[in-house]
Amino acid sequence: MATLENGRVRRFRTTQQRREIVEETLKPGASVALIARAHDVNSNQVFRWRRQYLKGELEIARQPSLLPVKVVSEPLAIKPARGRKARSERRGIIDIDLGHARVRIEGAADVDCVRSAIESLCR
């Protein structure tokens, strides 16, 4: 909280708190004005948070989680897809098994691309 020159108090709401307030307003029959008043927030501010929420701008940053890793000396024998010829030389293979999905990266891997793919699959 911060006290303004006029003596009013400005409260800081976390992204999680904003999301909870907005989600209350999205229920059928909910009144934004009543919900805003109950949380001591200006209703215009709640409408702004709603627009952000609906655009996906009130996402909560997820903490990275550790995944088990197993290093193997020999790559798993996997048949190439139809229409593709097997390569005689492989530069590197990364196999990631997430339980509900499996990611296989062959050759040079772009770090940002791999991170983005794994984060999307972990949601």
N, C-alpha and C positions, 0 to 999 in steps of 0.2 A: 504494500500500500504506500501511496505517496500523498502528502498533504499539499494541496494547491494554495496559492496566495489568498484566495477567497475563503480559506478554511475548509473547503470541501475535501473529501478524501477520494483519491483515485485508486481503484483496486486493479490489480493485475490478475487476469484469469489465465490459467494454463490452457494449452490446446485441448487437453482432455476435458477440462471444465467447460470450455466453449462448446465442444462436441456434445457433451451431455445436455447442456441447455438447449442447443439446437435440436437434438433428437427428441426432446420433450415437445418442442413446437411442431414436430412433424407427425405427431400422433393425431388420428382423426378427432376432430372437435376441439383441438387445443387452441387456446388463445395466446398469441404471442405477447400481448400486453400484460395478461395476468401472469404468465410465466416469467417475463422480464421483471415485473414488479416483485414477484416472489424471490427472485435472485438478486434484487437490488441492482438491476441493469437497465439502461435506457432501451426502450423497445427498438429504436432505430439501430442501435448497436447489435441487437439480436438479429434484426433483418440483414444487416451486413454480414454477420457470422453465417447466417443461413445461405446467403449467396456464395460465400467462400466454401462452405461445406458442400453445397451442390456442385461446385466446380472442382471439388477434390482438393481444395487448398488447405483444408484443416486436417490433413493426414498427420498421424502421430509417427514420428521417426522410430522405427523399430531398432532395438539393440541388436547388434550382430550376435548370432549364436554360433557356437562351435559345432562342427560336424565331425563325426568320426572319420578318420582317414586310414586306409590300408595301403601300404606300399608293396607292390609285387614285382618280382624280378622279371617275370615273363608276362606279356600282355595276354589277355583272354582271347581265345580263338573265336572270332566272330566272323561269320560269312559276310562278304560284301553284298550290298543291295543289288537287286537285279539290274542288269544293264551297266554295272560298274565293274571295271577290271580291278583285280587285287593289285595293290602296289607291292613291288618287291622290296622297296626301301621305305621305312617309316621314320619320320623325324621325332615323333613323340605322340603319346596318347594319354589323355586324361579321361578317366571314367569316373563319374560321380553318380552314386545310387542314393536317391533321396527317399526311397521307400515307395512313394507314389509316382516317382518319375526317375528316369535315368538320363544323364547327360553324358555324351561322348564327344570329346574334342580331339581332333587329329591334327598334327602339324603345329604351326605357330598359332598361338591363341592371344587374342587381344584382351588384356586384363579387364578393361571397362565392359566389354561385351560379355565376358564370362561372369563378372560380378552382377551385371544386370539380369542375365538369364537365371542365375541361381536365386537372386532376391525375388524374382517374379515367381519362381517355382516354390519358394518357401512360404509364400503368402497363403 
